[in-house]
Amino acid sequence: MAMNESFAAQAMVLAAGRGERMRPLTDHTPKPLLAVKGQPLLCWHLQALLQGGVTRVVINTAWLGEQIPQALGEQWQGPDGRTQQLRYSHEGRDFGRALETAGGVMRALPMLDEVFWVMAGDVHAPQLAYDAQALAQFRASGDLAKLWLVPNPEHNPGGDFGLDAQGRALNLPAGHPERRYTFSTVALYRRELFAPPWTSVPAGNPEGQALPLAPLLRAAMDQGRVSAEVFLGAWTDVGTPERLAQAQSAP
């Protein structure tokens, strides 16, 4: 993949997963292109990002990845007529597999701005706003990440991370007596989190290492450099046909 370092995308949508639990729907369609209320899951994010002033987005692909640029092209037009420039990080084409969240972000890092949004393309949160003020406040902070957390759904009753009264995300182990929330997948990140000393992987992840995100976040939490807030609007991790039906009926 030829990396376009001048693109400086303000957001990345994760769209490389196989969607095993969604089969047979994902046997012929990548999960982020499955329709919810008349448009692909992924386009709900693009529309909300555009409303927040985000005009450049990177999308990673792997499973049936050629279908996503075929469907969206390199310029996506929102319902209000405004346009958004899209670029693609083709993990499946380049390495034959998805690179997990951190590996995928590191692969796309040369195309991303200093501060950028990331969200999973198979999460449906139509009321969540990608607010320009939130991005500006994060840019002015010393944090490496800001996470949007949600109350724990049935499929993740133990949650992922804690949250203190000052809005700091906490690396609490499973079973900890303090309450943990579920990570919505929506977050703001600083490029610094995906570089040394937090990782030894070079920018662009040239060897295509598959790396999870949680260890980086937990290390940064332990240093007090991750903030968070709880989002109480409709949110669905569309991981099964049942949850797809739930997203169809959400307000």
FINUVO-564953 format. One record per atom (N, C-alpha, C): atom name; residue number from 1; x, y, z; residue in one letter. Coordinates in steps of 0.02 Angstrom, whole numbers. Example, Ala and Ser with C-alpha at 12.3 -4.5 7.8 and 13.67 -1.06 7.14 Angstrom:
2
['N',1,[660,-284,390],'A']
['CA',1,[615,-225,390],'A']
['C',1,[660,-165,390],'A']
['N',2,[642,-112,354],'S']
['CA',2,[684,-53,357],'S']
['C',2,[645,2,394],'S']
//
This chain:
251
['N',1,[42,-60,0],'M']
['CA',1,[0,0,0],'M']
['C',1,[43,62,0],'M']
['N',2,[32,107,-46],'A']
['CA',2,[67,170,-47],'A']
['C',2,[33,217,2],'A']
['N',3,[70,236,54],'M']
['CA',3,[42,278,106],'M']
['C',3,[44,351,83],'M']
['N',4,[-11,386,90],'N']
['CA',4,[-16,456,73],'N']
['C',4,[-8,497,136],'N']
['N',5,[54,519,150],'E']
['CA',5,[68,553,213],'E']
['C',5,[38,622,214],'E']
['N',6,[17,650,158],'S']
['CA',6,[-12,717,156],'S']
['C',6,[-87,717,168],'S']
['N',7,[-116,658,175],'F']
['CA',7,[-189,654,181],'F']
['C',7,[-213,680,249],'F']
['N',8,[-180,663,304],'A']
['CA',8,[-195,687,370],'A']
['C',8,[-269,680,388],'A']
['N',9,[-293,617,387],'A']
['CA',9,[-363,604,403],'A']
['C',9,[-377,619,476],'A']
['N',10,[-437,645,488],'Q']
['CA',10,[-458,661,556],'Q']
['C',10,[-495,604,589],'Q']
['N',11,[-505,548,553],'A']
['CA',11,[-541,491,582],'A']
['C',11,[-522,428,545],'A']
['N',12,[-530,371,580],'M']
['CA',12,[-521,306,550],'M']
['C',12,[-579,262,570],'M']
['N',13,[-610,230,522],'V']
['CA',13,[-664,183,535],'V']
['C',13,[-637,112,525],'V']
['N',14,[-645,70,575],'L']
['CA',14,[-619,1,573],'L']
['C',14,[-670,-43,538],'L']
['N',15,[-650,-73,482],'A']
['CA',15,[-698,-111,441],'A']
['C',15,[-666,-175,413],'A']
['N',16,[-618,-203,449],'A']
['CA',16,[-579,-259,421],'A']
['C',16,[-601,-327,447],'A']
['N',17,[-645,-330,496],'G']
['CA',17,[-661,-394,528],'G']
['C',17,[-701,-442,485],'G']
['N',18,[-697,-506,503],'R']
['CA',18,[-732,-559,465],'R']
['C',18,[-806,-562,481],'R']
['N',19,[-825,-548,543],'G']
['CA',19,[-896,-553,562],'G']
['C',19,[-921,-624,565],'G']
['N',20,[-882,-669,597],'E']
['CA',20,[-900,-740,600],'E']
['C',20,[-969,-752,631],'E']
['N',21,[-985,-716,685],'R']
['CA',21,[-1048,-727,720],'R']
['C',21,[-1108,-701,680],'R']
['N',22,[-1095,-662,628],'M']
['CA',22,[-1149,-635,587],'M']
['C',22,[-1163,-678,525],'M']
['N',23,[-1127,-733,518],'R']
['CA',23,[-1139,-776,460],'R']
['C',23,[-1210,-805,464],'R']
['N',24,[-1243,-816,407],'P']
['CA',24,[-1217,-813,338],'P']
['C',24,[-1220,-743,307],'P']
['N',25,[-1245,-693,344],'L']
['CA',25,[-1251,-626,314],'L']
['C',25,[-1184,-598,290],'L']
['N',26,[-1130,-617,325],'T']
['CA',26,[-1064,-590,307],'T']
['C',26,[-1025,-636,261],'T']
['N',27,[-1056,-690,237],'D']
['CA',27,[-1020,-733,190],'D']
['C',27,[-1007,-698,123],'D']
['N',28,[-1051,-651,107],'H']
['CA',28,[-1045,-617,42],'H']
['C',28,[-1044,-541,49],'H']
['N',29,[-1052,-515,110],'T']
['CA',29,[-1052,-443,122],'T']
['C',29,[-1011,-427,183],'T']
['N',30,[-963,-380,180],'P']
['CA',30,[-927,-362,241],'P']
['C',30,[-976,-330,291],'P']
['N',31,[-966,-346,355],'K']
['CA',31,[-1015,-325,405],'K']
['C',31,[-1029,-250,405],'K']
['N',32,[-979,-206,396],'P']
['CA',32,[-994,-134,397],'P']
['C',32,[-1038,-111,340],'P']
['N',33,[-1049,-153,289],'L']
['CA',33,[-1094,-135,234],'L']
['C',33,[-1164,-162,244],'L']
['N',34,[-1176,-200,298],'L']
['CA',34,[-1245,-222,312],'L']
['C',34,[-1288,-161,328],'L']
['N',35,[-1349,-161,303],'A']
['CA',35,[-1392,-102,309],'A']
['C',35,[-1428,-101,376],'A']
['N',36,[-1431,-41,405],'V']
['CA',36,[-1473,-26,464],'V']
['C',36,[-1514,35,447],'V']
['N',37,[-1579,27,448],'K']
['CA',37,[-1625,83,433],'K']
['C',37,[-1609,117,367],'K']
['N',38,[-1594,75,317],'G']
['CA',38,[-1588,101,250],'G']
['C',38,[-1520,121,226],'G']
['N',39,[-1469,118,269],'Q']
['CA',39,[-1402,134,245],'Q']
['C',39,[-1350,90,281],'Q']
['N',40,[-1292,78,249],'P']
['CA',40,[-1242,35,280],'P']
['C',40,[-1221,61,349],'P']
['N',41,[-1205,14,394],'L']
['CA',41,[-1181,32,460],'L']
['C',41,[-1126,84,457],'L']
['N',42,[-1078,72,413],'L']
['CA',42,[-1020,116,408],'L']
['C',42,[-1040,188,391],'L']
['N',43,[-1092,195,351],'C']
['CA',43,[-1112,262,329],'C']
['C',43,[-1144,304,385],'C']
['N',44,[-1171,271,436],'W']
['CA',44,[-1194,308,494],'W']
['C',44,[-1136,346,526],'W']
['N',45,[-1078,314,530],'H']
['CA',45,[-1019,348,557],'H']
['C',45,[-997,405,511],'H']
['N',46,[-993,390,447],'L']
['CA',46,[-971,442,400],'L']
['C',46,[-1016,504,404],'L']
['N',47,[-1081,492,408],'Q']
['CA',47,[-1128,548,412],'Q']
['C',47,[-1118,588,476],'Q']
['N',48,[-1110,554,533],'A']
['CA',48,[-1100,590,596],'A']
['C',48,[-1033,626,597],'A']
['N',49,[-981,595,569],'L']
['CA',49,[-916,628,565],'L']
['C',49,[-920,691,522],'L']
['N',50,[-955,686,467],'L']
['CA',50,[-962,744,423],'L']
['C',50,[-999,801,458],'L']
['N',51,[-1050,783,497],'Q']
['CA',51,[-1086,834,535],'Q']
['C',51,[-1041,868,587],'Q']
['N',52,[-990,831,610],'G']
['CA',52,[-943,859,657],'G']
['C',52,[-884,895,624],'G']
['N',53,[-886,902,558],'G']
['CA',53,[-834,938,522],'G']
['C',53,[-776,896,500],'G']
['N',54,[-781,830,505],'V']
['CA',54,[-727,785,484],'V']
['C',54,[-734,771,410],'V']
['N',55,[-686,793,370],'T']
['CA',55,[-691,788,297],'T']
['C',55,[-642,738,267],'T']
['N',56,[-598,708,308],'R']
['CA',56,[-550,658,283],'R']
['C',56,[-551,597,328],'R']
['N',57,[-564,539,299],'V']
['CA',57,[-572,478,338],'V']
['C',57,[-533,421,305],'V']
['N',58,[-499,381,347],'V']
['CA',58,[-467,319,325],'V']
['C',58,[-511,260,346],'V']
['N',59,[-519,211,302],'I']
['CA',59,[-557,150,317],'I']
['C',59,[-511,91,305],'I']
['N',60,[-503,47,355],'N']
['CA',60,[-463,-13,341],'N']
['C',60,[-508,-70,318],'N']
['N',61,[-481,-114,278],'T']
['CA',61,[-519,-169,249],'T']
['C',61,[-479,-234,253],'T']
['N',62,[-516,-289,252],'A']
['CA',62,[-485,-356,247],'A']
['C',62,[-535,-403,215],'A']
['N',63,[-582,-430,256],'W']
['CA',63,[-630,-477,230],'W']
['C',63,[-675,-444,178],'W']
['N',64,[-675,-472,116],'L']
['CA',64,[-715,-444,61],'L']
['C',64,[-702,-369,53],'L']
['N',65,[-639,-350,68],'G']
['CA',65,[-623,-280,73],'G']
['C',65,[-632,-240,9],'G']
['N',66,[-629,-273,-49],'E']
['CA',66,[-638,-236,-111],'E']
['C',66,[-708,-207,-118],'E']
['N',67,[-756,-236,-81],'Q']
['CA',67,[-825,-211,-87],'Q']
['C',67,[-834,-142,-57],'Q']
['N',68,[-793,-124,-7],'I']
['CA',68,[-804,-61,28],'I']
['C',68,[-785,-1,-16],'I']
['N',69,[-725,1,-47],'P']
['CA',69,[-712,57,-93],'P']
['C',69,[-757,55,-154],'P']
['N',70,[-779,-4,-175],'Q']
['CA',70,[-826,-7,-231],'Q']
['C',70,[-892,27,-213],'Q']
['N',71,[-913,18,-150],'A']
['CA',71,[-976,47,-128],'A']
['C',71,[-971,121,-113],'A']
['N',72,[-914,143,-86],'L']
['CA',72,[-909,212,-61],'L']
['C',72,[-865,257,-103],'L']
['N',73,[-818,229,-141],'G']
['CA',73,[-774,269,-181],'G']
['C',73,[-724,307,-138],'G']
['N',74,[-694,360,-167],'E']
['CA',74,[-646,401,-131],'E']
['C',74,[-676,468,-112],'E']
['N',75,[-738,480,-130],'Q']
['CA',75,[-773,540,-109],'Q']
['C',75,[-845,522,-93],'Q']
['N',76,[-862,528,-29],'W']
['CA',76,[-929,508,-6],'W']
['C',76,[-970,570,6],'W']
['N',77,[-1031,570,-19],'Q']
['CA',77,[-1075,628,-12],'Q']
['C',77,[-1128,613,41],'Q']
['N',78,[-1132,656,91],'G']
['CA',78,[-1182,650,143],'G']
['C',78,[-1250,673,121],'G']
['N',79,[-1301,661,162],'P']
['CA',79,[-1370,680,145],'P']
['C',79,[-1379,754,133],'P']
['N',80,[-1336,796,164],'D']
['CA',80,[-1343,868,155],'D']
['C',80,[-1303,894,96],'D']
['N',81,[-1271,849,58],'G']
['CA',81,[-1234,870,-1],'G']
['C',81,[-1161,882,10],'G']
['N',82,[-1139,887,73],'R']
['CA',82,[-1067,896,86],'R']
['C',82,[-1029,831,71],'R']
['N',83,[-966,838,55],'T']
['CA',83,[-926,780,35],'T']
['C',83,[-869,767,84],'T']
['N',84,[-847,705,83],'Q']
['CA',84,[-794,681,127],'Q']
['C',84,[-745,641,86],'Q']
['N',85,[-681,654,95],'Q']
['CA',85,[-629,617,59],'Q']
['C',85,[-612,553,97],'Q']
['N',86,[-611,497,62],'L']
['CA',86,[-597,431,92],'L']
['C',86,[-533,402,63],'L']
['N',87,[-494,370,107],'R']
['CA',87,[-437,331,86],'R']
['C',87,[-441,264,121],'R']
['N',88,[-407,214,94],'Y']
['CA',88,[-414,146,118],'Y']
['C',88,[-346,116,136],'Y']
['N',89,[-347,77,190],'S']
['CA',89,[-289,38,212],'S']
['C',89,[-308,-35,201],'S']
['N',90,[-283,-66,148],'H']
['CA',90,[-306,-132,127],'H']
['C',90,[-264,-187,160],'H']
['N',91,[-281,-203,222],'E']
['CA',91,[-242,-252,259],'E']
['C',91,[-248,-322,228],'E']
['N',92,[-307,-340,205],'G']
['CA',92,[-315,-405,174],'G']
['C',92,[-275,-412,111],'G']
['N',93,[-275,-361,70],'R']
['CA',93,[-237,-364,7],'R']
['C',93,[-162,-365,21],'R']
['N',94,[-140,-325,71],'D']
['CA',94,[-68,-318,84],'D']
['C',94,[-39,-376,125],'D']
['N',95,[-80,-405,170],'F']
['CA',95,[-54,-455,217],'F']
['C',95,[-95,-518,221],'F']
['N',96,[-153,-519,188],'G']
['CA',96,[-194,-579,188],'G']
['C',96,[-238,-587,249],'G']
['N',97,[-240,-537,293],'R']
['CA',97,[-279,-542,355],'R']
['C',97,[-288,-473,385],'R']
['N',98,[-336,-468,432],'A']
['CA',98,[-343,-407,471],'A']
['C',98,[-289,-403,524],'A']
['N',99,[-270,-343,543],'L']
['CA',99,[-213,-332,588],'L']
['C',99,[-234,-315,659],'L']
['N',100,[-297,-327,678],'E']
['CA',100,[-324,-307,743],'E']
['C',100,[-322,-231,749],'E']
['N',101,[-349,-205,805],'T']
['CA',101,[-360,-133,808],'T']
['C',101,[-295,-92,809],'T']
['N',102,[-250,-107,856],'A']
['CA',102,[-189,-68,859],'A']
['C',102,[-146,-78,797],'A']
['N',103,[-141,-141,774],'G']
['CA',103,[-102,-153,714],'G']
['C',103,[-130,-117,653],'G']
['N',104,[-197,-114,648],'G']
['CA',104,[-228,-79,593],'G']
['C',104,[-217,-4,596],'G']
['N',105,[-222,25,656],'V']
['CA',105,[-209,97,664],'V']
['C',105,[-136,112,647],'V']
['N',106,[-91,71,672],'M']
['CA',106,[-20,82,657],'M']
['C',106,[-6,77,583],'M']
['N',107,[-39,32,549],'R']
['CA',107,[-30,26,476],'R']
['C',107,[-53,90,441],'R']
['N',108,[-108,119,464],'A']
['CA',108,[-135,179,433],'A']
['C',108,[-105,244,459],'A']
['N',109,[-61,240,508],'L']
['CA',109,[-37,301,543],'L']
['C',109,[-9,354,496],'L']
['N',110,[28,336,443],'P']
['CA',110,[53,389,398],'P']
['C',110,[-2,430,364],'P']
['N',111,[-64,404,363],'M']
['CA',111,[-119,441,332],'M']
['C',111,[-162,478,383],'M']
['N',112,[-144,474,447],'L']
['CA',112,[-186,503,499],'L']
['C',112,[-155,567,526],'L']
['N',113,[-199,611,550],'D']
['CA',113,[-178,675,579],'D']
['C',113,[-146,663,647],'D']
['N',114,[-121,716,678],'E']
['CA',114,[-91,711,744],'E']
['C',114,[-141,687,796],'E']
['N',115,[-204,708,789],'V']
['CA',115,[-259,687,832],'V']
['C',115,[-315,662,787],'V']
['N',116,[-347,606,805],'F']
['CA',116,[-396,577,760],'F']
['C',116,[-446,535,799],'F']
['N',117,[-506,530,771],'W']
['CA',117,[-558,485,797],'W']
['C',117,[-546,414,770],'W']
['N',118,[-567,364,809],'V']
['CA',118,[-570,295,785],'V']
['C',118,[-635,265,811],'V']
['N',119,[-668,226,769],'M']
['CA',119,[-728,190,790],'M']
['C',119,[-736,127,748],'M']
['N',120,[-769,76,776],'A']
['CA',120,[-781,15,739],'A']
['C',120,[-839,26,691],'A']
['N',121,[-830,3,630],'G']
['CA',121,[-881,12,579],'G']
['C',121,[-944,-29,590],'G']
['N',122,[-942,-77,637],'D']
['CA',122,[-1001,-119,649],'D']
['C',122,[-1036,-100,714],'D']
['N',123,[-1021,-41,741],'V']
['CA',123,[-1057,-15,800],'V']
['C',123,[-1107,37,776],'V']
['N',124,[-1167,33,804],'H']
['CA',124,[-1220,80,785],'H']
['C',124,[-1236,125,845],'H']
['N',125,[-1221,189,838],'A']
['CA',125,[-1234,238,891],'A']
['C',125,[-1257,302,859],'A']
['N',126,[-1319,303,834],'P']
['CA',126,[-1343,359,792],'P']
['C',126,[-1348,426,829],'P']
['N',127,[-1348,425,896],'Q']
['CA',127,[-1354,488,933],'Q']
['C',127,[-1286,515,955],'Q']
['N',128,[-1233,478,942],'L']
['CA',128,[-1167,500,964],'L']
['C',128,[-1139,551,914],'L']
['N',129,[-1118,609,941],'A']
['CA',129,[-1093,663,898],'A']
['C',129,[-1017,665,901],'A']
['N',130,[-986,670,843],'Y']
['CA',130,[-913,678,840],'Y']
['C',130,[-899,753,841],'Y']
['N',131,[-900,780,901],'D']
['CA',131,[-902,852,912],'D']
['C',131,[-834,884,900],'D']
['N',132,[-832,937,862],'A']
['CA',132,[-769,972,848],'A']
['C',132,[-740,1001,912],'A']
['N',133,[-782,1022,959],'Q']
['CA',133,[-757,1050,1022],'Q']
['C',133,[-722,996,1063],'Q']
['N',134,[-749,935,1063],'A']
['CA',134,[-717,880,1098],'A']
['C',134,[-648,866,1069],'A']
['N',135,[-643,868,1003],'L']
['CA',135,[-578,857,971],'L']
['C',135,[-529,912,990],'L']
['N',136,[-552,975,990],'A']
['CA',136,[-508,1031,1007],'A']
['C',136,[-485,1027,1079],'A']
['N',137,[-531,1009,1125],'Q']
['CA',137,[-512,1003,1195],'Q']
['C',137,[-462,947,1206],'Q']
['N',138,[-472,891,1170],'F']
['CA',138,[-425,836,1176],'F']
['C',138,[-357,856,1148],'F']
['N',139,[-358,891,1092],'R']
['CA',139,[-294,913,1061],'R']
['C',139,[-254,956,1110],'R']
['N',140,[-290,997,1150],'A']
['CA',140,[-257,1042,1197],'A']
['C',140,[-235,1007,1261],'A']
['N',141,[-259,947,1272],'S']
['CA',141,[-241,910,1333],'S']
['C',141,[-175,874,1323],'S']
['N',142,[-152,844,1378],'G']
['CA',142,[-93,801,1373],'G']
['C',142,[-109,728,1368],'G']
['N',143,[-173,712,1357],'D']
['CA',143,[-194,642,1355],'D']
['C',143,[-174,609,1290],'D']
['N',144,[-164,543,1295],'L']
['CA',144,[-150,503,1236],'L']
['C',144,[-214,476,1205],'L']
['N',145,[-268,470,1245],'A']
['CA',145,[-331,444,1220],'A']
['C',145,[-388,471,1261],'A']
['N',146,[-446,477,1230],'K']
['CA',146,[-508,489,1265],'K']
['C',146,[-558,438,1240],'K']
['N',147,[-589,400,1286],'L']
['CA',147,[-634,346,1268],'L']
['C',147,[-706,365,1284],'L']
['N',148,[-751,342,1242],'W']
['CA',148,[-822,346,1258],'W']
['C',148,[-844,277,1282],'W']
['N',149,[-868,274,1344],'L']
['CA',149,[-889,213,1376],'L']
['C',149,[-965,209,1377],'L']
['N',150,[-992,149,1381],'V']
['CA',150,[-1064,139,1384],'V']
['C',150,[-1081,91,1441],'V']
['N',151,[-1143,94,1468],'P']
['CA',151,[-1164,44,1517],'P']
['C',151,[-1157,-25,1487],'P']
['N',152,[-1141,-73,1529],'N']
['CA',152,[-1125,-140,1504],'N']
['C',152,[-1185,-174,1473],'N']
['N',153,[-1179,-196,1410],'P']
['CA',153,[-1232,-235,1378],'P']
['C',153,[-1233,-307,1404],'P']
['N',154,[-1284,-344,1385],'E']
['CA',154,[-1290,-413,1408],'E']
['C',154,[-1231,-457,1389],'E']
['N',155,[-1201,-443,1330],'H']
['CA',155,[-1147,-486,1307],'H']
['C',155,[-1080,-468,1338],'H']
['N',156,[-1076,-415,1378],'N']
['CA',156,[-1013,-396,1411],'N']
['C',156,[-1028,-370,1482],'N']
['N',157,[-1057,-412,1525],'P']
['CA',157,[-1082,-388,1589],'P']
['C',157,[-1028,-362,1636],'P']
['N',158,[-965,-385,1627],'G']
['CA',158,[-912,-364,1672],'G']
['C',158,[-879,-299,1652],'G']
['N',159,[-893,-275,1592],'G']
['CA',159,[-863,-212,1569],'G']
['C',159,[-790,-219,1551],'G']
['N',160,[-759,-162,1534],'D']
['CA',160,[-689,-161,1511],'D']
['C',160,[-644,-118,1555],'D']
['N',161,[-666,-56,1569],'F']
['CA',161,[-624,-8,1604],'F']
['C',161,[-665,29,1658],'F']
['N',162,[-629,54,1708],'G']
['CA',162,[-661,95,1759],'G']
['C',162,[-658,168,1741],'G']
['N',163,[-689,209,1783],'L']
['CA',163,[-692,282,1772],'L']
['C',163,[-695,316,1840],'L']
['N',164,[-649,363,1853],'D']
['CA',164,[-651,396,1918],'D']
['C',164,[-690,462,1914],'D']
['N',165,[-696,495,1970],'A']
['CA',165,[-737,556,1973],'A']
['C',165,[-707,614,1934],'A']
['N',166,[-644,610,1918],'Q']
['CA',166,[-611,663,1879],'Q']
['C',166,[-611,648,1804],'Q']
['N',167,[-645,596,1783],'G']
['CA',167,[-648,580,1713],'G']
['C',167,[-588,544,1686],'G']
['N',168,[-551,509,1730],'R']
['CA',168,[-493,471,1707],'R']
['C',168,[-513,398,1699],'R']
['N',169,[-494,368,1644],'A']
['CA',169,[-507,297,1633],'A']
['C',169,[-459,256,1676],'A']
['N',170,[-485,202,1705],'L']
['CA',170,[-447,162,1752],'L']
['C',170,[-437,91,1726],'L']
['N',171,[-377,66,1735],'N']
['CA',171,[-360,-3,1716],'N']
['C',171,[-378,-49,1774],'N']
['N',172,[-442,-66,1779],'L']
['CA',172,[-466,-109,1833],'L']
['C',172,[-470,-181,1809],'L']
['N',173,[-444,-228,1847],'P']
['CA',173,[-448,-298,1825],'P']
['C',173,[-519,-325,1830],'P']
['N',174,[-532,-378,1793],'A']
['CA',174,[-597,-411,1797],'A']
['C',174,[-612,-431,1868],'A']
['N',175,[-673,-421,1890],'G']
['CA',175,[-693,-439,1957],'G']
['C',175,[-677,-386,2009],'G']
['N',176,[-650,-329,1988],'H']
['CA',176,[-635,-276,2036],'H']
['C',176,[-700,-249,2065],'H']
['N',177,[-701,-230,2129],'P']
['CA',177,[-764,-207,2159],'P']
['C',177,[-790,-141,2131],'P']
['N',178,[-745,-99,2104],'E']
['CA',178,[-769,-37,2074],'E']
['C',178,[-802,-52,2007],'E']
['N',179,[-850,-12,1988],'R']
['CA',179,[-888,-23,1927],'R']
['C',179,[-844,-14,1865],'R']
['N',180,[-853,-59,1818],'R']
['CA',180,[-820,-53,1753],'R']
['C',180,[-874,-42,1700],'R']
['N',181,[-855,-4,1647],'Y']
['CA',181,[-899,10,1591],'Y']
['C',181,[-871,-25,1529],'Y']
['N',182,[-913,-30,1478],'T']
['CA',182,[-893,-60,1414],'T']
['C',182,[-866,-5,1368],'T']
['N',183,[-811,-20,1335],'F']
['CA',183,[-782,27,1286],'F']
['C',183,[-824,25,1223],'F']
['N',184,[-850,82,1203],'S']
['CA',184,[-895,86,1145],'S']
['C',184,[-860,75,1079],'S']
['N',185,[-794,76,1078],'T']
['CA',185,[-748,77,1020],'T']
['C',185,[-737,147,994],'T']
['N',186,[-777,196,1015],'V']
['CA',186,[-768,265,992],'V']
['C',186,[-717,300,1037],'V']
['N',187,[-667,331,1007],'A']
['CA',187,[-615,363,1046],'A']
['C',187,[-579,415,1005],'A']
['N',188,[-547,460,1041],'L']
['CA',188,[-498,506,1011],'L']
['C',188,[-428,482,1032],'L']
['N',189,[-381,484,984],'Y']
['CA',189,[-313,463,998],'Y']
['C',189,[-263,515,974],'Y']
['N',190,[-206,514,1007],'R']
['CA',190,[-148,552,985],'R']
['C',190,[-99,503,953],'R']
['N',191,[-68,524,899],'R']
['CA',191,[-20,480,864],'R']
['C',191,[33,451,910],'R']
['N',192,[50,490,961],'E']
['CA',192,[103,470,1008],'E']
['C',192,[90,402,1040],'E']
['N',193,[25,384,1049],'L']
['CA',193,[9,320,1081],'L']
['C',193,[31,260,1039],'L']
['N',194,[37,270,974],'F']
['CA',194,[54,216,928],'F']
['C',194,[127,219,905],'F']
['N',195,[169,248,948],'A']
['CA',195,[240,256,933],'A']
['C',195,[279,239,997],'A']
['N',196,[346,231,993],'P']
['CA',196,[385,219,1053],'P']
['C',196,[375,276,1103],'P']
['N',197,[375,262,1169],'P']
['CA',197,[391,199,1201],'P']
['C',197,[332,152,1210],'P']
['N',198,[274,171,1185],'W']
['CA',198,[214,131,1196],'W']
['C',198,[214,68,1152],'W']
['N',199,[249,71,1097],'T']
['CA',199,[255,13,1052],'T']
['C',199,[322,18,1016],'T']
['N',200,[348,-39,995],'S']
['CA',200,[410,-40,956],'S']
['C',200,[397,-46,881],'S']
['N',201,[333,-48,861],'V']
['CA',201,[316,-56,791],'V']
['C',201,[327,9,754],'V']
['N',202,[362,9,697],'P']
['CA',202,[373,71,660],'P']
['C',202,[308,97,630],'P']
['N',203,[305,163,619],'A']
['CA',203,[246,193,587],'A']
['C',203,[235,160,520],'A']
['N',204,[172,146,506],'G']
['CA',204,[155,111,445],'G']
['C',204,[154,36,452],'G']
['N',205,[176,10,510],'N']
['CA',205,[173,-62,524],'N']
['C',205,[193,-102,462],'N']
['N',206,[254,-92,437],'P']
['CA',206,[272,-121,372],'P']
['C',206,[271,-197,369],'P']
['N',207,[279,-230,426],'E']
['CA',207,[277,-303,426],'E']
['C',207,[208,-331,438],'E']
['N',208,[159,-287,448],'G']
['CA',208,[90,-308,457],'G']
['C',208,[79,-348,520],'G']
['N',209,[106,-324,576],'Q']
['CA',209,[95,-359,639],'Q']
['C',209,[23,-349,663],'Q']
['N',210,[-9,-402,684],'A']
['CA',210,[-76,-398,712],'A']
['C',210,[-71,-386,787],'A']
['N',211,[-96,-328,809],'L']
['CA',211,[-86,-307,878],'L']
['C',211,[-152,-282,908],'L']
['N',212,[-169,-304,969],'P']
['CA',212,[-229,-279,1002],'P']
['C',212,[-217,-210,1031],'P']
['N',213,[-271,-174,1043],'L']
['CA',213,[-267,-106,1070],'L']
['C',213,[-265,-104,1146],'L']
['N',214,[-299,-150,1179],'A']
['CA',214,[-307,-147,1252],'A']
['C',214,[-240,-140,1290],'A']
['N',215,[-187,-176,1273],'P']
['CA',215,[-125,-168,1311],'P']
['C',215,[-97,-97,1308],'P']
['N',216,[-103,-63,1251],'L']
['CA',216,[-80,6,1246],'L']
['C',216,[-122,51,1290],'L']
['N',217,[-188,42,1287],'L']
['CA',217,[-232,84,1328],'L']
['C',217,[-219,73,1402],'L']
['N',218,[-212,10,1423],'R']
['CA',218,[-201,-4,1494],'R']
['C',218,[-135,26,1518],'R']
['N',219,[-83,23,1478],'A']
['CA',219,[-19,53,1497],'A']
['C',219,[-26,128,1503],'A']
['N',220,[-62,160,1457],'A']
['CA',220,[-72,232,1461],'A']
['C',220,[-116,252,1520],'A']
['N',221,[-166,210,1536],'M']
['CA',221,[-208,222,1595],'M']
['C',221,[-166,221,1658],'M']
['N',222,[-120,174,1662],'D']
['CA',222,[-78,168,1721],'D']
['C',222,[-35,230,1731],'D']
['N',223,[-23,267,1678],'Q']
['CA',223,[15,330,1682],'Q']
['C',223,[-31,391,1687],'Q']
['N',224,[-97,379,1693],'G']
['CA',224,[-144,434,1701],'G']
['C',224,[-155,475,1638],'G']
['N',225,[-148,445,1580],'R']
['CA',225,[-150,484,1518],'R']
['C',225,[-208,465,1472],'R']
['N',226,[-261,436,1502],'V']
['CA',226,[-321,419,1464],'V']
['C',226,[-382,447,1501],'V']
['N',227,[-422,488,1467],'S']
['CA',227,[-484,513,1495],'S']
['C',227,[-542,475,1464],'S']
['N',228,[-602,486,1493],'A']
['CA',228,[-660,450,1468],'A']
['C',228,[-724,486,1490],'A']
['N',229,[-778,471,1455],'E']
['CA',229,[-844,492,1476],'E']
['C',229,[-893,438,1458],'E']
['N',230,[-950,438,1492],'V']
['CA',230,[-1001,387,1481],'V']
['C',230,[-1054,414,1433],'V']
['N',231,[-1068,376,1381],'F']
['CA',231,[-1120,392,1332],'F']
['C',231,[-1181,351,1348],'F']
['N',232,[-1238,385,1357],'L']
['CA',232,[-1300,351,1378],'L']
['C',232,[-1351,344,1323],'L']
['N',233,[-1334,363,1262],'G']
['CA',233,[-1381,356,1206],'G']
['C',233,[-1383,285,1180],'G']
['N',234,[-1423,276,1127],'A']
['CA',234,[-1428,210,1096],'A']
['C',234,[-1360,188,1069],'A']
['N',235,[-1342,127,1085],'W']
['CA',235,[-1277,99,1062],'W']
['C',235,[-1285,24,1055],'W']
['N',236,[-1265,-2,997],'T']
['CA',236,[-1269,-74,984],'T']
['C',236,[-1205,-97,950],'T']
['N',237,[-1174,-147,980],'D']
['CA',237,[-1119,-182,948],'D']
['C',237,[-1151,-235,904],'D']
['N',238,[-1152,-223,838],'V']
['CA',238,[-1189,-266,793],'V']
['C',238,[-1147,-328,776],'V']
['N',239,[-1143,-374,825],'G']
['CA',239,[-1101,-432,817],'G']
['C',239,[-1138,-496,799],'G']
['N',240,[-1205,-495,803],'T']
['CA',240,[-1245,-554,787],'T']
['C',240,[-1307,-533,749],'T']
['N',241,[-1342,-579,715],'P']
['CA',241,[-1405,-560,683],'P']
['C',241,[-1456,-531,732],'P']
['N',242,[-1455,-556,794],'E']
['CA',242,[-1502,-530,844],'E']
['C',242,[-1487,-457,860],'E']
['N',243,[-1424,-440,864],'R']
['CA',243,[-1406,-371,879],'R']
['C',243,[-1417,-326,818],'R']
['N',244,[-1412,-354,758],'L']
['CA',244,[-1430,-316,699],'L']
['C',244,[-1504,-297,701],'L']
['N',245,[-1546,-344,721],'A']
['CA',245,[-1618,-330,728],'A']
['C',245,[-1630,-277,783],'A']
['N',246,[-1589,-280,836],'Q']
['CA',246,[-1595,-231,889],'Q']
['C',246,[-1578,-161,864],'Q']
['N',247,[-1525,-156,823],'A']
['CA',247,[-1507,-91,795],'A']
['C',247,[-1561,-64,749],'A']
['N',248,[-1594,-109,713],'Q']
['CA',248,[-1648,-88,668],'Q']
['C',248,[-1706,-56,707],'Q']
['N',249,[-1716,-78,769],'S']
['CA',249,[-1773,-54,808],'S']
['C',249,[-1754,0,858],'S']
['N',250,[-1690,17,862],'A']
['CA',250,[-1668,68,911],'A']
['C',250,[-1694,137,891],'A']
['N',251,[-1705,182,940],'P']
['CA',251,[-1729,249,924],'P']
['C',251,[-1679,288,882],'P']
//
